[in-house]
Amino acid sequence: MKIRENRMYVVWICMAGFLAGILYANVLAADEIAGIGIFQEYFLGRFSGVEILSADYIWYIARIRAVPLFLLAALGSTKLRKASAAVFLAWTGFSLGLIMTAAVLKMGGKGLVLCLIALTPHLFFYAAGYLILLWYLFRYPEVRWNLSKTVCMAFLILTGFLLECYVNPLLMQMFVETLQ
């Protein structure tokens, strides 16, 4: 029963952040969203012609994806583990709600599809890797960290890195080309 309760906390915290992101985008940041350039035709047209150097891109992705992971893991080793996990989930939901709302406001349904493609397929691996860590943070001290969790989480996160660097740019370019 405890696992089910903890899973519901994860969902509720993330959904509360998602709702806050939607409300923020619609109420407080509507003027800023109007000026966002990444959802404009010019930017998307330029994106389809860019050649991405995957070897350089992977180091960029590794840095920006590793910082939150290591920060969460470091805070998870303190007494603030549950609070840091909750803040991480709320921030993730908020960011997702904000960017999806901005995409829909700027591009309509195409913006939502663009966001979903931008998160495919690597998001599934990142989410699974983070869920291992979050499950541990919410269930500590009943659950102990061990080598199998470390190996599994590292495999999932590294697979996410590779998919984000090598597969996702191809999917994005194919979708952006259909917009023109």
C-alpha positions in Angstrom: 0.0 0.0 0.0 2.9 2.4 0.8 4.2 2.1 -2.8 0.8 3.1 -4.2 0.6 6.1 -1.8 4.1 7.2 -2.8 3.3 6.8 -6.5 0.3 9.0 -6.0 2.4 11.7 -4.3 4.7 11.7 -7.3 1.8 12.1 -9.7 0.0 14.8 -7.7 3.2 16.9 -7.1 4.1 16.7 -10.8 0.5 17.6 -11.9 0.3 20.5 -9.5 3.5 21.9 -11.0 2.1 21.3 -14.5 -1.1 23.2 -13.6 1.0 26.0 -12.1 3.1 26.2 -15.4 -0.1 26.4 -17.4 -1.6 29.1 -15.2 1.7 31.0 -15.2 2.0 30.9 -19.0 -1.6 32.1 -19.5 -1.9 34.7 -16.7 1.5 36.1 -15.8 3.8 35.4 -18.8 1.5 35.9 -21.8 3.5 38.9 -23.0 6.8 37.1 -22.7 5.4 34.1 -24.6 4.4 36.4 -27.4 8.0 37.3 -27.9 9.4 33.7 -27.8 11.3 33.1 -31.0 11.7 29.3 -30.9 8.2 28.7 -32.0 8.3 31.1 -35.0 8.4 29.9 -38.6 11.8 31.6 -39.2 13.5 29.8 -36.4 12.0 26.5 -37.3 13.0 27.0 -40.9 16.5 27.7 -39.9 16.5 24.6 -37.7 15.8 22.2 -40.6 18.9 23.3 -42.4 21.3 23.0 -39.5 23.8 20.2 -39.3 24.2 18.9 -35.8 27.6 17.7 -34.8 26.6 14.7 -32.6 30.0 14.3 -31.0 29.9 17.9 -29.7 26.2 17.8 -29.0 26.5 14.8 -26.7 28.9 16.6 -24.4 26.6 19.6 -24.3 23.6 17.3 -23.5 25.6 15.3 -20.9 26.4 18.5 -19.0 23.0 20.0 -19.0 21.3 16.7 -18.1 23.9 15.6 -15.5 23.7 18.8 -13.3 20.1 18.3 -12.2 20.7 14.5 -11.7 23.8 15.0 -9.6 22.2 17.9 -7.7 19.1 15.8 -6.9 21.4 12.8 -5.9 23.5 15.1 -3.6 20.5 16.7 -2.0 19.0 13.2 -1.7 21.9 12.2 0.6 20.8 14.8 3.1 17.8 15.1 5.4 16.2 17.2 2.7 15.8 14.2 0.4 12.0 14.1 0.3 11.7 17.9 0.0 14.3 18.0 -2.8 12.5 15.2 -4.7 9.1 17.1 -4.3 10.7 20.4 -5.5 12.3 18.5 -8.5 8.9 17.0 -9.4 7.1 20.3 -9.1 9.7 22.1 -11.1 9.6 19.4 -13.8 5.8 19.7 -14.1 5.9 23.5 -14.1 8.5 23.5 -16.9 6.5 21.1 -18.9 3.3 23.0 -18.4 4.9 26.3 -19.3 6.7 25.1 -22.5 3.6 23.1 -23.8 1.3 26.1 -23.2 3.8 28.4 -24.9 3.9 26.0 -27.9 0.1 25.7 -28.1 -0.3 29.5 -27.8 2.2 30.2 -30.6 1.6 27.3 -33.0 -1.7 25.7 -32.0 -1.9 21.9 -32.3 1.3 21.8 -34.3 3.1 23.3 -31.3 1.9 20.4 -29.1 3.0 17.9 -31.6 6.4 19.7 -31.8 6.8 19.4 -28.0 5.9 15.8 -28.0 8.4 15.0 -30.8 11.1 17.1 -29.0 10.7 14.8 -26.0 10.7 11.5 -28.0 12.3 8.9 -27.5 14.8 10.0 -24.9 12.2 11.1 -22.3 11.1 7.6 -21.6 14.6 6.6 -20.6 15.2 9.8 -18.6 11.9 9.3 -16.8 12.7 5.7 -15.9 16.2 6.6 -14.6 14.9 9.5 -12.5 12.0 7.3 -11.2 14.6 4.9 -9.7 16.2 7.8 -7.9 12.9 9.4 -6.9 11.5 6.1 -5.6 14.5 5.7 -3.4 14.3 9.2 -2.1 10.6 8.9 -1.2 11.0 5.4 0.3 14.2 5.9 2.3 15.0 4.4 4.9 12.9 1.4 3.9 14.7 1.1 0.6 18.5 1.1 0.3 20.6 2.2 -2.6 22.6 -0.5 -4.2 24.8 -1.4 -7.2 21.9 -2.7 -9.3 20.0 0.6 -8.9 23.2 2.5 -9.8 23.8 0.4 -12.9 20.2 0.5 -14.1 19.9 4.2 -13.6 23.2 4.9 -15.3 22.2 2.7 -18.2 18.8 4.5 -18.6 20.3 8.0 -18.4 23.1 7.2 -20.8 20.7 5.6 -23.3 18.6 8.8 -23.0 21.8 10.9 -23.8 22.5 8.8 -26.9 18.9 8.9 -28.1 18.7 12.7 -27.5 21.9 13.2 -29.5 21.5 10.8 -32.4 17.8 10.0 -32.9 15.9 13.1 -31.7 17.5 15.6 -34.1 16.5 13.4 -37.0 12.9 13.2 -35.7 12.8 17.0 -35.2 14.2 17.7 -38.6 11.7 15.4 -40.3 8.8 17.1 -38.4 10.0 20.6 -39.1 10.4 19.9 -42.8 6.7 18.9 -42.8 5.8 22.3 -41.4 7.2 24.2 -44.4 
